[in-house]
Amino acid sequence: MSAPARSTGVWTAAAGSAAAEPRETASAPPRRRSARRRRRWTGLAFAALPLAVYAVVVLAPLVQSIQYSFFKWDGVSAATWVGFDNYVTFVTDPILRSTFGHVLVLICFFALLPIVLGLFSAALLTRAKQPGMAVYRWIFFLPQVMTTVVIALVFKRIYAPDGPLNQALRAIGLDSLARTWLGDFTWALPALGLIGTWVTFGFCMVLFISGTSAIAPELYEAARMDGAGPFREFFAVTLPGLRGQLAVALTLTMTAALRTFDLVWITTHGGPGTSTLTPAVALYKAAFQNPQVGLAAAIGVVMAVLCLVVALVITRVSERD
């Protein structure tokens, strides 16, 4: 009679331990959930201060600008609700509408031309290792570490009627090409665009050189074994490998062209006439010279949306397989 009792005790203990295991397993998920919750709240606590600063510095002025854009207001007297009239004025006014065409020209000089030159230079400099490449990179990247005010003042002197550019043209017998570059209705905008090309070219070149160095050498060897020449190697290996760098370069240079203000303001003030007027300069004049705060806010909102759309489109296109 004692053996069955012992066996029963054994089975009872086994059953008790088996019953305890599900309870422990069932209690594990709540502990994991609480740990995840603690980590989430810890992360939010660390991000709270930066998010608060961002909300005060960026989001609150943005919301206020959107609010101002629906009013006619000179900054002093009482504001008058006008709805979308400020946006309609920005789109229909001939002078303000011309700023979009000027921005398109600047995009060609600030973005497309520097990217093409940067790709060409990167391909040449990385195809064969040359001594002094670090010096070349430093020289071409130098405009990025210079302030725009200094660059504008230097080129204003270069483009002056008695500046180095006209003196060089006269010295080689091309007097007919000498002109007041920044005071010419035809050449003022391209002259400003070339300044932008000089500024952004070095950035694009250094960015593409760093991207090219990350491409696997085996891909180039395979292309050469297939009989690919320099041009086919560039379009088959180098260009696809620089998709991410191209997206970054396009986003930064195009938004820089859309937001151009200090370079234009220091060199031409948007002149002669309105031949170099950009949306940023028009915003400044509307806000401070002939106070129309609502119109200035509408211009700012439209340009912010355009910059956002450009960035989103480039990002989506670059992420496609």
Secondary structure, DSSP 8 states (H G I E B T S, - for coil): -HHHHHHHHHHHHHHHHHHHHHHHHHHHHHHHHHHHHHHHHHHHHHHHHHHHHHIIIIIHHHHHHHHHTTEE--SSS--EE-TTHHHHHHHH-HHHHHHHHHHHHHHIIIIIHHHHHHHHHHHHHHHS--TTHHHHHHHHHHHHHS-HHHHHHHHHHHTSTTSHHHHHHHHTT-GGG---GGG-TTTHHHHHHHHHHHHHHHHHHHHHHHHHHTS-HHHHHHHHHTT--HHHHIIIIIHHHTHHHHHHHHHHHHHHHHT--HHHHHHTTT-STTTT--HHHHHHIIIIIS--HHHHHHHHHHHHHHHHHHHHHHHHHHT--
